[in-house]
Amino acid sequence: MTKQEFLRLASRFPVAAALKSHEEIEIALNSDALLLFMLKGDAFQIKAFIEQAHKKGKAFVVHVDLVSGIGKDRAGIQYLHQIGVDAIITSRSQLVSAGHAEGLITIQRLLLVDDSALETGVRTIARAAPDIVEVLPGIIFPEIATTLQQLLPGPFIAGGFIRNATDVARIRAAGAILSSSSTFALWNRTSS
């Protein structure tokens, strides 16, 4: 998958399904969400889910730092590429580099707990040059969007504490390409 294809999927449906269990993967596979973000689980049990996602025109993204069974190194990233993962999420710059080397889309997380985390995170992300930046907690994205857009090229995803369609609309209006949420109701077009 190319970055353009990823961005196209994000433009078609504004919420990525943030998954923490195999049961949630099943729900997401049958939802309107086109981007599935696996945040917990076992890497050796996901190949079948990746194949199902691809058959349904969805992309499968793995958070390398949080999913067990993956080496936090180039070999781990190679394994994910071999089983068909479309993109990786990480907070580690060296894994962004490994993802680029494997031709995967890279999403680097920026955890904003205070102003110093913003300064440090921006420097780290600028050096790593991921394809996409995920801002956490995502609910604050509208308040910091202008600052982030001046400091980093983006595009941006907002993840965390996004619980309703109003949150998604505010985040989208502030310039994020996507919200990532574990709220099932947001994974379908009829959500409110």
GIGINOR-V353240 format. One record per residue. PHI is phi as a letter, one per 30 degrees, with the letter a starting at -180 (* if undefined). OMEGA is omega in radians with two decimals (none if undefined). Layout:
phi omega
PHI OMEGA
PHI OMEGA
This chain:
phi omega
* 3.10
c 3.08
d 3.14
d 3.11
d 3.09
d -3.13
d 3.10
d 3.10
d 3.11
d -3.13
d -3.13
d 3.10
b -2.92
d -3.08
b 2.99
c 3.10
d 3.11
d -2.95
c -3.13
b 3.12
a 3.11
d 3.11
d 3.11
d 3.09
d 3.12
e 3.12
d -3.10
d 3.12
d -3.12
c 3.14
c 3.07
d 3.14
d -3.11
c 3.12
b -3.10
c -3.10
c 3.10
d -3.07
c 3.10
b 3.09
k -3.07
c -3.08
e -3.08
d 3.13
c -3.02
c -3.07
e 3.14
d 3.12
d 3.11
d 3.13
d 3.11
d 3.13
d -3.12
d 3.10
d -3.13
c 3.12
i -3.12
c 3.09
c -3.12
c -3.06
b -3.12
c 3.04
d -3.02
e -3.07
d -2.99
c -3.12
d -3.10
d 3.10
i -3.14
c 3.02
d 3.14
d -3.06
a -3.09
e 3.14
d 3.09
d 3.12
d 3.08
d 3.10
e 3.13
e 3.10
d -3.13
d -3.12
d 2.99
j 3.10
d -3.10
d -3.08
a 3.06
b 2.99
c 3.10
a 2.97
c -3.06
c -3.10
d -3.12
d 3.10
d 3.00
d 3.11
d 3.13
d 3.09
d 3.09
d -3.12
d 3.13
d 3.14
i 3.10
c 2.99
d -3.10
c 3.10
b 3.13
c -3.12
d 3.08
b -3.13
d -3.06
c 3.09
c 3.11
a -3.10
d -3.13
d 3.06
d 3.09
d -3.12
d -3.13
d -3.12
d 3.13
d 3.11
d -3.13
d -3.12
d 3.11
d 3.11
d -3.06
d 3.13
h 3.06
d 3.10
d -3.05
b 3.09
c 3.05
c -3.11
c 3.10
b -0.17
d -3.04
d -3.10
d -3.14
d -3.07
e -3.12
e -3.11
d -3.08
c -3.05
e -3.10
d 3.11
d -3.13
d -3.12
d 3.06
d -3.04
c -3.08
b -3.11
d -3.09
i -0.03
d -3.04
c 2.96
c 3.07
c -3.12
b 3.07
j 3.09
i 3.09
c -2.93
c -3.12
b -3.08
d 3.10
d 3.08
e -3.13
d -3.12
d 3.12
d -3.12
d 3.12
d 3.14
d 3.14
d 3.04
j 3.08
d 3.13
d -2.98
a 2.93
c 3.06
c -3.05
b 3.05
c 3.10
d -3.05
e -3.07
e -3.13
d -3.12
d 3.14
b -3.09
d -3.10
d -3.11
d 3.09
b none
